[in-house]
Amino acid sequence: MSSSIKEDIHQILKKYWNYDSFRPLQEDIIASVLEGKDTLAMLPTGGGKSLCFQVPGLLLGGTCLVISPLIALMQDQVQNLKKRGISAVAISSAMNFKEIEIALNNAAFGHVQFLYVSPERLQNEDFKTKLSFLPITLIAVDEAHCISQWGYDFRPSYLTIATLRNYFNKITVIALTASATKPVVEDIQVKLEFKIPNVFRQSFQRKNLRYIVQLEEDKVNRLLKLIANIGGSGLVYVRNRKKTADLAQYLKNNNISALAYHAGLKYDDRQNIQQQWIDNKTQVICATNAFGMGIDKPDVRFVVHLDLPETLEAYFQEAGRAGRNGKTAYATVFFSKADQLKLKDNFKYAFPEIEYIKQTYQAICNYYQVAVSSGQGWSFEFDIDKVCNSYNLLPVLVYNSIKFLEKDNYLALLDTGFEPAKVMMKASKEDIYEFQVKYPKYEPLIKTLLRSYGGLFENFVFISEKDLAYRVKTNQFTIIEYLQLLDKQQILTYLPQTTLPKLIFLQDRVNIKFIEFNPENYFRLKQLYLEKINAVIDYTNNDELCRQVQLLIYFNEFNYSDCGYCDVCLAKKPKGFEKVKQKIIALFKKESFTLQQLKTRMTSVNDETWIGAFNELVDDGILIQNEDTFNLRN
């Protein structure tokens, strides 16, 4: 990389992010991209993956196309870019035709620096053709492990990404992931048609993380002790939404400020909960795995799993949200033997019989009245309970059946969670004025809309019916009724708020006789899933091998040594080790010492033990060095 380009990327880093330097590997990855090399960047959670495509995207100019699997993640990144004065737009299958058309038009005129799209969009040939007219200068594939059937979160729609090469054959591709095994790393590069293999991989070793696994029946009370001992900000992961609320209430009852977080909460509530935690107004978030994507809080002191994750990849990502500031933090799993059995029971539900999958497809098509040979691109708010009750189906089996239907390109389910209402003006300003004159009862609402929300003629804008009702001095139901009438009159387009996932038909309905699943593929995925569950169970059971070493081996890193701090390593230390540490702390409370001076006061303890205890105190930042002297941190 030339000195001028190096200077340019550092100026961009300073201008938009106010950072003086890059994190490890970031600059090398950016240089690789700017040299026109297809690049796979593997950085652990919190390693700064986004900057690896955002900085070169800004330097290259034009539009950087970002493929991302999660609507919430896309929205978070778009909002973060906009806050920095960078133009960004997200297109997902949750949007209607008009919204997509507006976003693409803005990009075509060069008004969009980062265009985020969901992979499902790329299955539409017309959409890809429209993309080909945009000034795309870089393609970024986020969560790239989703492209591999050997990965823990395979998404068939990712396989379409390589077809972009037909439209942008000279454009560089950067793929990014936080966790991938060796077969997945190779698969990503093959599926994205890398010209030559090119991987930048940061070690999965997290020296400041203390991995703890404990067999514990009374997990909740054990959690209380952990929070009291460690203090600071923390995250607690549980499996379902009800548990988040119950646990948060339990912690509150024990004088710990806690909030529950899951995908079913309203968008504004989720944002508010996140912000309270980031600002340290709330100590603990009790969450499902919906929490964490796109959130960078450096001072998290502990991440606790009260339910076992389904894969070590997911665990590593979630645990990795602790200690991003480089200071000592704790990644703890409390489990019972019942939890391990439950994980294996979940396996039975994860793979419905093929006939059940076909039955689910037919039930969904009939419920939404989609005729054979029609439906491609249609989307519906998906109420799984109503569908199941109508056809006597089991929700967990229906949900997992849809996953398989998605793999074979029949349906897709997007758990968008809560999405606020949206409005865009459809009529011209002149027509709107004439309408107000003719129908004066609508004038207060129309004027309030135009005064309260900018950009209504160019884009869909999120609105609050409650706020509008307050400003217009009426009730919320009247506002909704008026907005629906204005929509019918073609004055505006009104999209009501929703809390339900969206179900999308990826192709026209197929007669159930012609639905085919590859049995070999089905059983291979089943075997892979079982292997990943067993890897989690083995991790919790293995109390002979250092926890960090176990994780490194799983991710194909073999140049390792014991961490010295996990529960396994601590169990191997000499008896009285913690007492020696406390003795050293007590000495330093009185005065400072050089290492030689300390040695004269530790003659009653063997050298290996007190030196090991001393080194731990230094590593943990409890003791700090000032030239030759060591002091207790204030």
C-alpha positions as CSV (number, residue, x, y, z in Angstrom):
1,M,0.0,0.0,0.0
2,S,1.4,3.4,-1.0
3,S,2.1,6.0,1.6
4,S,-0.6,8.3,0.0
5,I,-3.3,5.6,0.3
6,K,-2.2,4.8,3.8
7,E,-2.5,8.5,4.7
8,D,-6.0,8.6,3.0
9,I,-7.4,5.6,5.0
10,H,-6.0,7.1,8.3
11,Q,-7.7,10.4,7.4
12,I,-11.0,8.6,6.8
13,L,-10.6,6.7,10.1
14,K,-10.0,10.0,12.0
15,K,-12.7,12.0,10.2
16,Y,-15.6,9.6,10.5
17,W,-14.7,7.5,13.6
18,N,-12.3,9.7,15.4
19,Y,-9.8,6.9,15.9
20,D,-6.1,7.5,15.7
21,S,-5.1,3.9,14.7
22,F,-6.5,0.7,13.4
23,R,-7.0,-2.5,15.4
24,P,-4.8,-5.5,14.6
25,L,-5.2,-6.8,11.0
26,Q,-7.7,-4.1,9.9
27,E,-5.1,-2.1,8.0
28,D,-3.8,-5.2,6.2
29,I,-7.3,-6.3,5.2
30,I,-8.1,-2.8,3.9
31,A,-4.9,-2.8,1.9
32,S,-5.7,-6.2,0.4
33,V,-9.2,-4.9,-0.7
34,L,-7.7,-1.7,-2.2
35,E,-5.2,-3.7,-4.1
36,G,-8.2,-5.4,-5.8
37,K,-7.8,-8.8,-4.1
38,D,-10.9,-10.9,-3.1
39,T,-10.5,-11.1,0.7
40,L,-11.8,-13.2,3.5
41,A,-11.5,-11.4,6.9
42,M,-11.9,-13.5,10.0
43,L,-12.0,-11.3,13.1
44,P,-13.5,-12.4,16.4
45,T,-16.6,-10.6,17.8
46,G,-15.6,-7.1,18.6
47,G,-12.6,-7.2,16.3
48,G,-13.9,-4.4,14.1
49,K,-15.1,-6.2,10.9
50,S,-17.3,-3.4,9.6
51,L,-14.5,-0.9,9.3
52,C,-12.7,-3.4,7.0
53,F,-15.2,-2.7,4.2
54,Q,-16.5,0.8,5.3
55,V,-13.1,2.5,5.1
56,P,-12.2,1.2,1.6
57,G,-15.8,1.7,0.5
58,L,-15.5,5.4,1.3
59,L,-12.1,5.7,-0.3
60,L,-13.2,4.0,-3.5
61,G,-16.3,6.2,-3.9
62,G,-19.5,5.2,-5.6
63,T,-21.6,2.6,-3.8
64,C,-20.5,-0.3,-1.6
65,L,-23.0,-3.1,-1.8
66,V,-23.3,-4.9,1.5
67,I,-25.1,-8.3,1.8
68,S,-26.3,-9.0,5.3
69,P,-28.6,-11.7,6.6
70,L,-30.3,-9.8,9.5
71,I,-32.7,-6.9,9.1
72,A,-31.9,-5.7,12.7
73,L,-28.2,-5.8,11.9
74,M,-28.6,-3.9,8.6
75,Q,-30.7,-1.2,10.3
76,D,-28.2,-0.8,13.2
77,Q,-25.3,-0.3,10.7
78,V,-27.3,2.1,8.5
79,Q,-28.2,4.2,11.5
80,N,-24.6,4.2,12.8
81,L,-23.3,5.3,9.4
82,K,-25.9,8.1,9.1
83,K,-24.9,9.4,12.5
84,R,-21.4,9.8,11.1
85,G,-22.6,11.8,8.1
86,I,-22.3,8.8,5.7
87,S,-25.3,8.1,3.4
88,A,-26.6,4.5,3.8
89,V,-29.8,2.7,2.9
90,A,-31.0,-0.9,3.6
91,I,-33.2,-2.9,1.3
92,S,-34.8,-6.1,2.7
93,S,-37.6,-8.5,1.9
94,A,-39.6,-6.8,4.5
95,M,-40.0,-3.7,2.2
96,N,-42.6,-3.1,-0.4
97,F,-42.0,-2.4,-4.1
98,K,-42.3,1.4,-3.7
99,E,-39.8,1.6,-0.9
100,I,-37.3,-0.5,-2.9
101,E,-37.8,1.6,-6.0
102,I,-37.0,4.8,-4.1
103,A,-33.9,3.4,-2.5
104,L,-32.5,2.1,-5.9
105,N,-33.3,5.4,-7.6
106,N,-31.4,7.3,-4.9
107,A,-28.4,4.9,-5.3
108,A,-28.5,5.3,-9.1
109,F,-28.1,9.1,-8.8
110,G,-25.0,8.5,-6.6
111,H,-26.7,9.6,-3.3
112,V,-26.0,6.3,-1.5
113,Q,-22.5,5.3,-0.3
114,F,-23.5,2.1,1.4
115,L,-26.4,0.0,0.1
116,Y,-27.4,-2.9,2.4
117,V,-29.4,-5.8,0.9
118,S,-30.7,-9.1,2.2
119,P,-29.5,-12.1,0.3
120,E,-33.1,-13.1,-0.5
121,R,-33.3,-10.0,-2.8
122,L,-30.5,-11.4,-5.0
123,Q,-32.7,-14.4,-6.0
124,N,-34.7,-11.9,-8.1
125,E,-33.2,-11.5,-11.5
126,D,-34.9,-8.1,-12.1
127,F,-33.5,-6.8,-8.9
128,K,-29.9,-7.9,-9.9
129,T,-30.4,-6.2,-13.3
130,K,-31.3,-3.0,-11.5
131,L,-28.2,-3.3,-9.3
132,S,-26.1,-3.5,-12.4
133,F,-26.9,0.1,-13.3
134,L,-25.6,1.3,-9.9
135,P,-22.1,2.7,-9.4
136,I,-21.0,-0.4,-7.3
137,T,-17.3,-0.2,-6.4
138,L,-17.1,-2.9,-3.7
139,I,-19.1,-5.9,-2.6
140,A,-19.1,-6.9,1.1
141,V,-20.5,-10.2,2.3
142,D,-21.2,-10.0,6.0
143,E,-21.7,-13.1,8.2
144,A,-20.1,-15.0,5.3
145,H,-20.2,-18.4,7.1
146,C,-23.9,-18.4,6.1
147,I,-22.9,-19.4,2.6
148,S,-21.5,-22.8,3.7
149,Q,-23.7,-25.9,4.3
150,W,-20.9,-26.9,6.7
151,G,-21.5,-23.7,8.7
152,Y,-23.7,-23.3,11.8
153,D,-26.1,-20.9,10.2
154,F,-26.4,-21.9,6.5
155,R,-28.7,-19.8,4.4
156,P,-29.4,-21.0,0.9
157,S,-30.0,-17.5,-0.4
158,Y,-26.3,-16.8,0.1
159,L,-25.5,-19.2,-2.7
160,T,-26.9,-16.6,-5.1
161,I,-24.3,-14.0,-4.2
162,A,-21.7,-15.4,-6.6
163,T,-24.1,-14.6,-9.6
164,L,-23.2,-11.0,-9.0
165,R,-19.9,-11.8,-10.6
166,N,-21.8,-11.8,-13.9
167,Y,-22.7,-8.2,-13.5
168,F,-19.6,-6.9,-11.6
169,N,-16.8,-9.2,-12.8
170,K,-14.1,-6.6,-12.0
171,I,-15.4,-5.6,-8.6
172,T,-13.5,-6.8,-5.5
173,V,-15.4,-9.0,-2.9
174,I,-14.7,-8.9,0.8
175,A,-16.2,-11.6,3.0
176,L,-16.4,-11.2,6.7
177,T,-17.1,-13.6,9.6
178,A,-16.4,-13.9,13.3
179,S,-16.3,-17.6,13.5
180,A,-15.7,-20.4,11.0
181,T,-14.1,-23.8,11.0
182,K,-11.5,-24.8,8.4
183,P,-14.0,-26.5,6.0
184,V,-16.2,-23.4,6.2
185,V,-13.2,-21.1,5.4
186,E,-12.4,-23.0,2.3
187,D,-16.1,-23.3,1.3
188,I,-16.7,-19.5,1.6
189,Q,-13.9,-18.8,-0.9
190,V,-15.1,-21.5,-3.4
191,K,-18.8,-20.4,-3.2
192,L,-17.9,-16.7,-3.7
193,E,-15.5,-17.6,-6.6
194,F,-12.4,-16.0,-5.2
195,K,-9.8,-15.7,-7.9
196,I,-7.1,-16.8,-5.5
197,P,-7.4,-17.9,-1.8
198,N,-6.8,-14.9,0.4
199,V,-7.6,-15.2,4.2
200,F,-6.7,-12.8,7.0
201,R,-7.3,-14.6,10.3
202,Q,-6.9,-13.1,13.7
203,S,-6.4,-15.7,16.4
204,F,-9.4,-16.8,18.3
205,Q,-7.4,-16.5,21.5
206,R,-8.9,-14.0,23.9
207,K,-6.2,-13.6,26.6
208,N,-8.3,-11.3,28.8
209,L,-11.4,-13.6,28.8
210,R,-11.8,-16.1,31.7
211,Y,-13.9,-19.1,30.5
212,I,-15.8,-20.7,33.3
213,V,-18.1,-23.8,33.1
214,Q,-19.9,-25.1,36.1
215,L,-22.3,-27.9,36.7
216,E,-25.0,-26.1,38.8
217,E,-28.6,-27.0,39.7
218,D,-29.4,-23.6,41.4
219,K,-28.2,-21.5,38.5
220,V,-30.1,-18.3,39.4
221,N,-28.7,-18.0,42.9
222,R,-25.3,-18.8,41.6
223,L,-25.8,-16.0,39.1
224,L,-26.5,-13.5,41.9
225,K,-23.2,-14.5,43.6
226,L,-21.3,-14.0,40.3
227,I,-22.8,-10.5,39.7
228,A,-21.9,-9.5,43.3
229,N,-18.4,-10.8,43.0
230,I,-17.5,-9.4,39.6
231,G,-19.7,-6.3,39.4
232,G,-19.9,-4.0,36.4
233,S,-21.9,-4.4,33.3
234,G,-23.1,-7.8,32.1
235,L,-25.2,-10.0,29.7
236,V,-27.1,-13.1,30.6
237,Y,-28.4,-15.3,27.7
238,V,-31.4,-17.6,28.1
239,R,-33.3,-19.5,25.5
240,N,-36.8,-18.0,25.3
241,R,-38.6,-14.7,25.7
242,K,-40.5,-15.5,28.8
243,K,-37.3,-16.4,30.6
244,T,-35.8,-13.0,29.8
245,A,-38.7,-11.3,31.6
246,D,-38.8,-13.7,34.6
247,L,-35.0,-13.4,35.1
248,A,-34.9,-9.6,34.8
249,Q,-37.7,-9.4,37.4
250,Y,-35.8,-11.8,39.7
251,L,-32.7,-9.7,39.5
252,K,-34.6,-6.5,40.2
253,N,-36.2,-8.1,43.3
254,N,-32.6,-8.7,44.4
255,N,-31.6,-5.0,43.9
256,I,-29.8,-5.5,40.6
257,S,-30.9,-3.2,37.8
258,A,-31.9,-5.5,34.9
259,L,-33.9,-5.3,31.7
260,A,-35.3,-8.1,29.4
261,Y,-34.5,-8.0,25.7
262,H,-35.9,-10.1,22.8
263,A,-37.0,-9.7,19.2
264,G,-40.7,-9.4,20.1
265,L,-40.3,-6.0,21.8
266,K,-41.2,-2.8,20.0
267,Y,-38.4,-1.2,18.1
268,D,-38.3,1.9,20.2
269,D,-38.3,-0.2,23.4
270,R,-35.4,-2.3,22.1
271,Q,-33.4,0.8,21.2
272,N,-34.1,2.3,24.6
273,I,-33.1,-0.9,26.5
274,Q,-29.8,-1.1,24.5
275,Q,-29.0,2.6,25.2
276,Q,-29.7,2.3,28.9
277,W,-27.3,-0.6,29.1
278,I,-24.6,1.1,26.9
279,D,-24.9,4.2,29.1
280,N,-24.5,2.0,32.3
281,K,-27.9,3.1,33.5
282,T,-28.9,-0.6,33.6
283,Q,-26.3,-3.2,34.9
284,V,-27.6,-6.4,33.3
285,I,-29.4,-7.3,30.1
286,C,-31.3,-10.7,30.2
287,A,-31.6,-11.6,26.5
288,T,-32.3,-14.2,23.9
289,N,-29.7,-14.6,21.1
290,A,-31.5,-11.8,19.3
291,F,-29.3,-9.4,21.4
292,G,-25.8,-8.3,20.5
293,M,-25.5,-7.9,16.7
294,G,-24.1,-4.5,15.9
295,I,-23.7,-3.5,19.5
296,D,-20.2,-2.5,20.6
297,K,-20.0,-2.0,24.3
298,P,-16.3,-2.3,25.4
299,D,-16.7,-2.5,29.2
300,V,-18.8,-5.7,29.5
301,R,-17.4,-7.5,32.6
302,F,-19.3,-10.8,32.2
303,V,-21.4,-12.8,29.8
304,V,-23.3,-15.7,31.4
305,H,-25.2,-18.5,29.6
306,L,-28.0,-20.0,31.8
307,D,-29.1,-22.2,28.8
308,L,-26.7,-24.0,26.6
309,P,-26.2,-22.6,23.1
310,E,-26.7,-24.9,20.1
311,T,-23.2,-24.4,18.7
312,L,-19.8,-23.4,19.8
313,E,-19.7,-20.9,17.0
314,A,-22.7,-19.1,18.5
315,Y,-21.3,-19.4,22.0
316,F,-17.9,-17.9,20.9
317,Q,-19.7,-14.9,19.3
318,E,-21.9,-14.3,22.4
319,A,-19.2,-14.8,25.0
320,G,-16.9,-12.6,22.9
321,R,-19.1,-9.6,23.7
322,A,-17.3,-9.4,27.1
323,G,-14.0,-7.6,27.6
324,R,-13.7,-5.8,24.3
325,N,-11.7,-3.1,26.0
326,G,-8.9,-5.7,26.7
327,K,-9.5,-5.8,30.4
328,T,-10.3,-9.0,32.4
329,A,-13.8,-10.3,31.8
330,Y,-15.7,-13.5,32.4
331,A,-17.5,-15.9,30.0
332,T,-19.5,-18.3,32.2
333,V,-21.7,-21.2,31.5
334,F,-23.9,-22.6,34.3
335,F,-25.5,-25.9,33.2
336,S,-27.2,-29.0,34.5
337,K,-27.4,-32.5,33.1
338,A,-31.0,-31.7,32.3
339,D,-29.8,-28.9,30.0
340,Q,-27.7,-31.3,28.0
341,L,-30.7,-33.7,27.6
342,K,-32.8,-30.7,26.5
343,L,-30.3,-29.8,23.9
344,K,-30.5,-33.4,22.5
345,D,-34.3,-33.2,22.7
346,N,-34.3,-30.1,20.6
347,F,-32.4,-32.1,17.9
348,K,-35.5,-34.3,17.5
349,Y,-37.6,-31.3,16.7
350,A,-35.0,-29.6,14.5
351,F,-35.4,-32.2,11.8
352,P,-39.1,-32.8,11.0
353,E,-39.9,-35.8,8.8
354,I,-40.0,-34.9,5.1
355,E,-43.7,-35.6,4.8
356,Y,-44.3,-33.2,7.7
357,I,-42.4,-30.5,5.9
358,K,-44.6,-31.0,2.8
359,Q,-47.7,-30.9,5.0
360,T,-46.5,-27.6,6.5
361,Y,-46.0,-26.1,3.1
362,Q,-49.5,-27.1,1.9
363,A,-51.0,-25.7,5.1
364,I,-49.3,-22.3,4.8
365,C,-50.3,-22.0,1.1
366,N,-53.9,-22.9,1.9
367,Y,-54.0,-20.5,4.9
368,Y,-52.8,-17.6,2.8
369,Q,-54.9,-18.7,-0.2
370,V,-51.9,-18.9,-2.6
371,A,-52.9,-20.8,-5.7
372,V,-50.6,-23.3,-7.5
373,S,-48.3,-21.5,-10.0
374,S,-48.7,-18.1,-8.3
375,G,-47.2,-16.3,-5.3
376,Q,-43.6,-15.6,-6.1
377,G,-42.5,-12.5,-4.2
378,W,-45.6,-12.3,-2.1
379,S,-45.2,-11.7,1.6
380,F,-47.5,-12.1,4.5
381,E,-47.4,-11.3,8.2
382,F,-46.9,-14.8,9.7
383,D,-48.9,-15.7,12.8
384,I,-47.6,-19.2,13.5
385,D,-50.2,-19.9,16.2
386,K,-53.1,-19.2,13.9
387,V,-51.7,-21.4,11.1
388,C,-51.0,-24.2,13.6
389,N,-54.4,-24.0,15.2
390,S,-56.1,-24.1,11.8
391,Y,-54.3,-27.3,10.7
392,N,-53.5,-29.0,14.0
393,L,-49.7,-28.6,13.6
394,L,-47.0,-28.2,16.2
395,P,-45.3,-24.7,16.2
396,V,-41.8,-25.9,16.8
397,L,-42.1,-28.4,13.9
398,V,-43.6,-25.8,11.6
399,Y,-40.9,-23.3,12.4
400,N,-38.2,-25.9,11.6
401,S,-40.0,-27.1,8.5
402,I,-39.9,-23.6,7.2
403,K,-36.1,-23.6,7.6
404,F,-35.9,-26.6,5.3
405,L,-38.4,-25.0,2.8
406,E,-36.1,-22.0,2.8
407,K,-33.0,-24.1,2.1
408,D,-34.7,-25.4,-1.0
409,N,-35.9,-21.9,-2.1
410,Y,-39.6,-22.3,-1.5
411,L,-40.2,-19.9,1.4
412,A,-38.3,-17.5,3.6
413,L,-39.2,-16.3,7.1
414,L,-37.9,-13.0,8.4
415,D,-38.3,-12.4,12.1
416,T,-38.4,-8.6,11.8
417,G,-39.8,-8.1,15.3
418,F,-41.5,-4.8,15.8
419,E,-41.5,-2.3,13.0
420,P,-43.1,1.1,13.4
421,A,-45.7,2.5,11.0
422,K,-44.4,4.2,7.9
423,V,-45.8,6.9,5.6
424,M,-44.8,8.5,2.3
425,M,-46.6,11.2,0.4
426,K,-47.9,9.9,-2.9
427,A,-49.7,13.0,-4.3
428,S,-48.1,16.2,-5.5
429,K,-48.0,19.3,-3.2
430,E,-50.6,20.9,-5.4
431,D,-53.0,17.9,-5.3
432,I,-52.6,17.7,-1.5
433,Y,-53.5,21.4,-1.2
434,E,-56.6,20.9,-3.3
435,F,-57.6,17.8,-1.3
436,Q,-57.3,19.8,2.0
437,V,-59.5,22.5,0.6
438,K,-62.1,20.0,-0.5
439,Y,-61.9,17.9,2.7
440,P,-60.9,20.3,5.5
441,K,-61.3,17.7,8.3
442,Y,-58.0,16.1,7.1
443,E,-56.1,19.3,7.1
444,P,-54.8,19.2,10.7
445,L,-53.4,15.7,10.2
446,I,-51.8,16.5,6.8
447,K,-50.2,19.7,8.1
448,T,-48.9,18.0,11.2
449,L,-47.4,15.2,9.2
450,L,-45.6,17.6,6.9
451,R,-44.3,19.8,9.8
452,S,-43.2,16.9,12.0
453,Y,-41.5,14.6,9.5
454,G,-38.9,15.5,6.9
455,G,-38.4,13.7,3.5
456,L,-42.0,12.5,3.2
457,F,-42.0,13.1,-0.6
458,E,-38.8,11.3,-1.2
459,N,-38.8,8.3,1.2
460,F,-41.0,6.3,3.6
461,V,-40.6,7.8,7.0
462,F,-41.3,6.1,10.4
463,I,-44.1,7.8,12.3
464,S,-45.8,7.5,15.6
465,E,-49.7,7.5,15.5
466,K,-49.6,8.2,19.2
467,D,-47.5,11.4,18.8
468,L,-49.6,12.5,15.9
469,A,-52.8,12.1,18.0
470,Y,-51.3,14.2,20.7
471,R,-50.3,17.0,18.3
472,V,-53.6,17.0,16.4
473,K,-55.5,16.8,19.7
474,T,-57.4,13.7,18.9
475,N,-57.1,10.0,19.7
476,Q,-54.9,7.3,18.1
477,F,-57.7,5.4,16.6
478,T,-58.9,8.4,14.6
479,I,-55.4,9.0,13.3
480,I,-55.2,5.4,12.1
481,E,-58.6,5.7,10.5
482,Y,-57.7,8.9,8.7
483,L,-54.3,7.5,7.5
484,Q,-56.1,4.5,6.1
485,L,-58.6,6.8,4.2
486,L,-55.8,9.0,2.9
487,D,-54.1,5.9,1.6
488,K,-57.3,4.9,-0.2
489,Q,-57.5,8.4,-1.7
490,Q,-53.9,8.0,-3.1
491,I,-52.8,11.0,-1.0
492,L,-50.2,9.0,0.8
493,T,-49.0,5.4,1.3
494,Y,-49.5,4.2,4.9
495,L,-47.9,1.0,6.2
496,P,-49.2,0.1,9.7
497,Q,-46.8,-1.1,12.4
498,T,-46.3,-4.8,12.8
499,T,-44.9,-7.1,15.4
500,L,-45.1,-10.3,13.4
501,P,-42.4,-12.0,11.2
502,K,-42.8,-11.8,7.5
503,L,-43.2,-14.9,5.4
504,I,-42.1,-14.6,1.8
505,F,-42.8,-16.9,-1.2
506,L,-39.5,-17.2,-3.0
507,Q,-41.1,-19.0,-5.9
508,D,-44.6,-19.7,-7.2
509,R,-46.6,-22.3,-5.2
510,V,-45.6,-25.8,-6.3
511,N,-48.0,-28.8,-6.2
512,I,-47.1,-30.9,-3.2
513,K,-46.5,-33.9,-5.5
514,F,-43.6,-32.1,-7.1
515,I,-41.9,-30.9,-3.9
516,E,-38.5,-32.6,-3.7
517,F,-35.9,-32.7,-1.0
518,N,-32.5,-34.2,-1.5
519,P,-32.4,-37.1,1.1
520,E,-28.6,-37.2,1.1
521,N,-28.5,-33.4,1.8
522,Y,-31.1,-33.8,4.5
523,F,-29.3,-36.5,6.4
524,R,-25.9,-34.7,6.0
525,L,-27.3,-31.6,7.6
526,K,-28.9,-33.7,10.3
527,Q,-25.5,-35.3,11.1
528,L,-23.7,-31.9,11.0
529,Y,-26.3,-30.5,13.5
530,L,-25.8,-33.5,15.8
531,E,-22.0,-33.1,15.7
532,K,-22.4,-29.4,16.7
533,I,-24.7,-30.2,19.6
534,N,-22.2,-32.9,20.8
535,A,-19.4,-30.4,20.6
536,V,-21.2,-28.1,23.0
537,I,-21.9,-31.0,25.4
538,D,-18.3,-32.2,25.2
539,Y,-17.1,-28.6,26.0
540,T,-19.2,-28.6,29.2
541,N,-18.1,-32.1,30.2
542,N,-14.4,-31.8,29.5
543,D,-12.8,-30.7,32.8
544,E,-9.3,-32.0,31.9
545,L,-8.4,-29.6,29.0
546,C,-8.1,-25.8,29.3
547,R,-11.4,-24.2,28.1
548,Q,-9.7,-21.8,25.8
549,V,-7.6,-24.6,24.3
550,Q,-10.8,-26.5,23.6
551,L,-12.3,-23.6,21.7
552,L,-9.0,-23.0,19.8
553,I,-8.9,-26.6,18.7
554,Y,-12.5,-26.5,17.5
555,F,-11.6,-23.5,15.3
556,N,-8.5,-25.3,14.0
557,E,-5.9,-23.4,16.0
558,F,-3.2,-25.7,17.3
559,N,-0.4,-23.3,18.4
560,Y,-1.7,-22.8,21.9
561,S,-0.9,-23.1,25.6
562,D,-3.1,-23.3,28.6
563,C,-4.7,-20.0,29.6
564,G,-4.0,-20.4,33.3
565,Y,-7.3,-18.8,34.3
566,C,-10.3,-20.9,33.3
567,D,-12.0,-23.3,35.8
568,V,-9.9,-26.2,34.4
569,C,-6.6,-24.4,34.8
570,L,-7.5,-23.0,38.2
571,A,-8.3,-26.5,39.4
572,K,-4.8,-27.7,38.5
573,K,-3.1,-24.9,40.5
574,P,-1.5,-25.7,43.9
575,K,-3.7,-25.6,47.0
576,G,-3.6,-22.2,48.6
577,F,-2.9,-20.4,45.4
578,E,-5.6,-17.8,46.0
579,K,-4.4,-17.3,49.5
580,V,-0.9,-16.5,48.1
581,K,-2.5,-13.9,45.8
582,Q,-4.3,-12.3,48.8
583,K,-1.0,-12.3,50.8
584,I,0.7,-10.4,47.9
585,I,-2.1,-7.9,47.7
586,A,-2.0,-7.3,51.5
587,L,1.8,-6.6,51.2
588,F,1.3,-4.1,48.4
589,K,-1.5,-2.3,50.3
590,K,1.3,-1.2,52.7
591,E,4.0,-0.2,50.2
592,S,5.5,-0.7,46.8
593,F,8.1,-3.4,46.0
594,T,10.6,-4.4,43.3
595,L,10.5,-8.0,42.3
596,Q,13.6,-8.7,44.3
597,Q,12.1,-7.1,47.4
598,L,9.0,-9.1,47.1
599,K,11.0,-12.3,46.8
600,T,12.5,-11.7,50.3
601,R,9.0,-11.5,51.8
602,M,7.8,-14.7,50.1
603,T,10.3,-17.1,51.5
604,S,7.6,-19.2,53.1
605,V,6.1,-20.0,49.7
606,N,7.8,-22.0,46.9
607,D,9.0,-19.8,44.0
608,E,6.8,-21.4,41.3
609,T,3.6,-20.6,43.3
610,W,4.3,-17.0,44.3
611,I,5.7,-16.1,40.9
612,G,2.6,-17.6,39.3
613,A,0.3,-15.7,41.6
614,F,2.3,-12.5,41.1
615,N,2.1,-12.8,37.3
616,E,-1.7,-13.3,37.5
617,L,-2.1,-10.1,39.5
618,V,0.0,-8.2,36.9
619,D,-2.0,-9.7,34.0
620,D,-5.3,-8.8,35.6
621,G,-4.2,-5.2,36.1
622,I,-4.3,-5.5,39.9
623,L,-0.6,-4.7,40.1
624,I,1.0,-2.1,37.8
625,Q,4.6,-1.5,37.0
626,N,6.3,1.9,37.4
627,E,9.9,1.4,36.1
628,D,11.4,-1.3,38.5
629,T,8.7,-0.9,41.1
630,F,5.3,-2.5,41.3
631,N,2.2,-0.8,42.9
632,L,-1.3,-1.8,43.7
633,R,-3.7,-0.2,41.2
634,N,-5.9,2.5,42.9
